[in-house]
Amino acid sequence: MLSENQREIFADFHKSVDAEGTLDEKTSHMIKVAAAMAFACYP
C-alpha cells in the first residue's frame, strides 16, 4: 500500500501527465498503463 506522501506524489505526477499539451495522447496512455502495472493494478 502507498503511504499518504506517495499517493500525493503520484497524484501530482498524474495531473502533470494529463495536462494538455504536455505529452501526446498515446505516450500519456502508455505511461498510465506502465504505472498501473508497476503498482500491480492489472485489469
Secondary structure by P-SEA (a helix, b strand, c coil): cccaaaaaaaaaaaaaaaccccccaaaaaaaaaaaaaaacccc
